[in-house]
Amino acid sequence: MSGIREQVDVCVVGAGHAGCEAALACARMGLETVIFTVSVDSIALMPCNPNIGGSSKGHLVRELDALGGEMGKVIDQTFIQSKMLNVSKGPAVHSLRAQADKAEYSRAMRKVLENQAHLTIKQAEVVELLSVHTEASDTITSYRITGVKTYTGAIYESKAVILCTGTYLKARCLCGEAITHTGPNGLQAANELTDSLKALGIEMCRFKTGTPARMDKRSIDFSKMEEQFGDERVIPFSFSTDEESVQIDQVSCWLTYTNEKTHDIIRANLDRSPIYAGVIEGTGPRYCPSIEDKVVKFADKERHQVFIEPEGRHTNEMYVGGMSSSLPEDVQLAMYRTVPGLEHCKIVKNAYAIEYDCIKPDQLYPTLEFKRISGLFSAGQFNGSSGYEEAAAQGLIAGINAGCYIKGCEQIVLDRSQAYIGVLIDDLVTKENFEPYRMMTSRAEYRLLLRQDNADLRLRRIGYQVGLVTEEQYQYVCEKEQLIAKEMDRLRQVKVGANKEIQMFLNQKNSSSLKTAASLAELISRPELSYERIAEIDTDRPCLPKDVIEQININLKYDGYIKRQLKQVEQFQKIENKKIAPGLDYNEIKNLRLEARQKLQKFKPVSVGQASRISGVTPADISVLLVYMESHK
Ligand SMILES: Cc1cc2nc3c(=O)[nH]c(=O)nc-3n(C[C@H](O)[C@H](O)[C@H](O)COP(=O)(O)OP(=O)(O)OC[C@H]3O[C@@H](n4cnc5c(N)ncnc54)[C@H](O)[C@@H]3O)c2cc1C
């Protein structure tokens, strides 16, 4: 088939959460970029839950924003309810979550894309990757990417391609016995690209995920449910959003529960569930189980939470969080109608499971470039992850690195001590993932340092260096850093005596009295006191912004823990910074155990640190590797 021929710098395949961030990053780096989607009306579509953020995912959005990504800004414009989660716990696990108006979110992101210089949106299915051979041996063939071909035969020549195909490759949706070969929301699946990827030697696998039904709001009895409100004072996701602009009228969500009747219906119909009947081949996410899975795996639990969440301000569609399913329509209706408040519910969209092709991400470097195909990058659900935020975070990094690849500058890799994004990508490319990967705070070993409140201090500089953060935004963070350091210094030096006035003040605040003089910093570190609460006895203090005060409070209160974690990071970085030469042939290292040799040859770790995290590689193997590297310096 002959067709049109165009030349661009970057082709981004997919306009979901990963593709949007990737394309914006490339275009903002000045590269001519085209973003492909099977439907322009589904740009930044949320096919499942109507929220952005949440535990650890909120951290990802903040980090993405600090680096110059878009998700945080768009959700700040389009949320309908917002909550800071886990506020009763320590600051490491505080996480922002916002209910999105899905249609508005999609529209707002599309508008950003449409108005971005150097970026073109194209509705077309990409069916083939174009490449040239760069190296061939008995065991390995390597390629360089040269572009993509679409269904109509159009050729887009490019220097880099970023694959962000989400859940669309050979997608199959299942609702009981009813199976359709479509992508999410009845959108067209992309059935051809997989074969082209396989022809390039890319190893594919098949994962699945699922979504609950959407109900007509008018059919729900909210009086039988607990109302869930947003925060009184909303904190924005983006470091560049004005806090006053997010103080809006919020909508409510609702909480109800399943019960024994619900569970009985599910148990009685398990043979009609595609998962339990063996119809589904793909592996699903352990941490987002379907209601069938919950009932089977947690058989002793009498009830499960069900969150009823609006899909937007101007729609009657309500999302039934916690009850994703692939049971047949009649069973779904019966099961949902056992839940208090849903007795007369009408289903707008049935729950369904979706199966799709994705890759084993161990074929990627931590830059998200394919090890054997230069210029080919990938991000999002295609890399075996799950979730909008995980996708967006990878999209941004893949976009930045495709840009650096073309410009010939050093690509960026965030390590596990720098960012949740670093943990996410390191886990994906280093560990063997057998199910869709979801971010969780427990995956981050340095989580006291990787807080959502300090993402700007950790990452703005990197965003600035790659050209995604403005001079003004960067200068703001530099000044913030200086203000924090200067004020902490002052607080450590200013001492208050154990005099009558101070003892009275402490007594009033239910704080124990002083035996000798103490610094203001020591007082702030007490749980019952804070920077704000000691204002009365610190009359010479400067006037500081809220975000500076927040950092001072956290730094002083968690000083001991933070110092301990910084020491651990020092140790971690020693081994992380020992880089392994890209061409190292592990077969040459005779003392290495066979399993370790095979794993290292396959994963091609970029550092000794990464090598040490590969399953099957032991500390003894690492010692052998270090000795070899030392003797072959
Ligand atoms: C039914 C369902 C349930 C889900 N449940 C959950 C859940 O419970 N929890 C959770 O965290 N996440 C869930 N997700 C996943 C969530 O939707 C994704 O993680 C997220 O959308 C992934 O973003 P992405 O950018 O990687 O891909 P997507 O958002 O899927 O976007 C993919 C894009 O690629 C385009 N595309 C694909 N192939 C081609 C091609 N060949 N040519 C041109 N364009 C192409 C599509 O048009 C689309 O724009 C669910 C998804 C679905 C569909």
The ligand as an SDF file (V2000), in Angstrom:
LIG
                    3D

 53 58  0  0  0  0  0  0  0  0999 V2000
  -10.8750   -1.8450   31.9080 C   0  0  0  0  0  0  0  0  0  0  0  0
   -9.7070   -1.2000   32.5480 C   0  0  0  0  0  0  0  0  0  0  0  0
   -9.5350   -1.2900   33.9000 C   0  0  0  0  0  0  0  0  0  0  0  0
   -8.4650   -0.7060   34.5250 C   0  0  0  0  0  0  0  0  0  0  0  0
   -8.3420   -0.8160   35.8620 N   0  0  0  0  0  0  0  0  0  0  0  0
   -7.3470   -0.1740   36.4970 C   0  0  0  0  0  0  0  0  0  0  0  0
   -7.2660   -0.2160   37.9140 C   0  0  0  0  0  0  0  0  0  0  0  0
   -8.0680   -0.8030   38.5800 O   0  0  0  0  0  0  0  0  0  0  0  0
   -6.2440    0.4150   38.5100 N   0  0  0  0  0  0  0  0  0  0  0  0
   -5.3210    1.0750   37.8090 C   0  0  0  0  0  0  0  0  0  0  0  0
   -4.4110    1.6450   38.3950 O   0  0  0  0  0  0  0  0  0  0  0  0
   -5.3770    1.1110   36.4700 N   0  0  0  0  0  0  0  0  0  0  0  0
   -6.3680    0.5110   35.8120 C   0  0  0  0  0  0  0  0  0  0  0  0
   -6.4490    0.5310   34.4640 N   0  0  0  0  0  0  0  0  0  0  0  0
   -5.3010    0.9540   33.7730 C   0  0  0  0  0  0  0  0  0  0  0  0
   -5.2270    2.3780   33.3910 C   0  0  0  0  0  0  0  0  0  0  0  0
   -6.2440    2.6910   32.5360 O   0  0  0  0  0  0  0  0  0  0  0  0
   -3.9420    2.4650   32.7020 C   0  0  0  0  0  0  0  0  0  0  0  0
   -2.9230    2.1290   33.6160 O   0  0  0  0  0  0  0  0  0  0  0  0
   -3.5810    3.7760   32.1230 C   0  0  0  0  0  0  0  0  0  0  0  0
   -4.6000    4.3240   31.3730 O   0  0  0  0  0  0  0  0  0  0  0  0
   -2.3920    3.4820   31.2740 C   0  0  0  0  0  0  0  0  0  0  0  0
   -2.0150    4.5890   30.5670 O   0  0  0  0  0  0  0  0  0  0  0  0
   -1.2400    4.3850   29.2180 P   0  0  0  0  0  0  0  0  0  0  0  0
   -0.9220    5.7380   28.7570 O   0  0  0  0  0  0  0  0  0  0  0  0
   -0.1410    3.4370   29.4190 O   0  0  0  0  0  0  0  0  0  0  0  0
   -2.2710    3.6810   28.2500 O   0  0  0  0  0  0  0  0  0  0  0  0
   -3.7460    4.0120   27.8200 P   0  0  0  0  0  0  0  0  0  0  0  0
   -4.3690    4.9990   28.7130 O   0  0  0  0  0  0  0  0  0  0  0  0
   -4.4060    2.7050   27.6500 O   0  0  0  0  0  0  0  0  0  0  0  0
   -3.5560    4.7080   26.4060 O   0  0  0  0  0  0  0  0  0  0  0  0
   -3.0940    4.0090   25.3050 C   0  0  0  0  0  0  0  0  0  0  0  0
   -3.1270    4.8900   24.0780 C   0  0  0  0  0  0  0  0  0  0  0  0
   -2.4970    4.2320   23.0130 O   0  0  0  0  0  0  0  0  0  0  0  0
   -3.2580    4.3880   21.8170 C   0  0  0  0  0  0  0  0  0  0  0  0
   -2.8500    3.2760   20.9650 N   0  0  0  0  0  0  0  0  0  0  0  0
   -2.6650    1.9870   21.3060 C   0  0  0  0  0  0  0  0  0  0  0  0
   -2.1850    1.2770   20.2790 N   0  0  0  0  0  0  0  0  0  0  0  0
   -2.0680    2.1300   19.2560 C   0  0  0  0  0  0  0  0  0  0  0  0
   -1.6240    1.9930   17.9150 C   0  0  0  0  0  0  0  0  0  0  0  0
   -1.1750    0.8380   17.4530 N   0  0  0  0  0  0  0  0  0  0  0  0
   -1.6500    3.0720   17.1300 N   0  0  0  0  0  0  0  0  0  0  0  0
   -2.0870    4.2670   17.5830 C   0  0  0  0  0  0  0  0  0  0  0  0
   -2.5000    4.4570   18.8470 N   0  0  0  0  0  0  0  0  0  0  0  0
   -2.4870    3.4050   19.6740 C   0  0  0  0  0  0  0  0  0  0  0  0
   -4.6700    4.4490   22.3010 C   0  0  0  0  0  0  0  0  0  0  0  0
   -5.4860    5.0960   21.3710 O   0  0  0  0  0  0  0  0  0  0  0  0
   -4.4920    5.2660   23.5760 C   0  0  0  0  0  0  0  0  0  0  0  0
   -4.4860    6.6330   23.2560 O   0  0  0  0  0  0  0  0  0  0  0  0
   -7.5210   -0.0400   33.7810 C   0  0  0  0  0  0  0  0  0  0  0  0
   -7.6720    0.0440   32.4080 C   0  0  0  0  0  0  0  0  0  0  0  0
   -8.7610   -0.5240   31.8020 C   0  0  0  0  0  0  0  0  0  0  0  0
   -8.9050   -0.4150   30.3330 C   0  0  0  0  0  0  0  0  0  0  0  0
  1  2  1  0
  2  3  1  0
  2 52  2  0
  3  4  2  0
  4  5  1  0
  4 50  1  0
  5  6  2  0
  6  7  1  0
  6 13  1  0
  7  8  2  0
  7  9  1  0
  9 10  1  0
 10 11  2  0
 10 12  1  0
 12 13  2  0
 13 14  1  0
 14 15  1  0
 14 50  1  0
 15 16  1  0
 16 17  1  0
 16 18  1  0
 18 19  1  0
 18 20  1  0
 20 21  1  0
 20 22  1  0
 22 23  1  0
 23 24  1  0
 24 25  2  0
 24 26  1  0
 24 27  1  0
 27 28  1  0
 28 29  2  0
 28 30  1  0
 28 31  1  0
 31 32  1  0
 32 33  1  0
 33 34  1  0
 33 48  1  0
 34 35  1  0
 35 36  1  0
 35 46  1  0
 36 37  1  0
 36 45  1  0
 37 38  2  0
 38 39  1  0
 39 40  1  0
 39 45  2  0
 40 41  1  0
 40 42  2  0
 42 43  1  0
 43 44  2  0
 44 45  1  0
 46 47  1  0
 46 48  1  0
 48 49  1  0
 50 51  2  0
 51 52  1  0
 52 53  1  0
M  END
$$$$
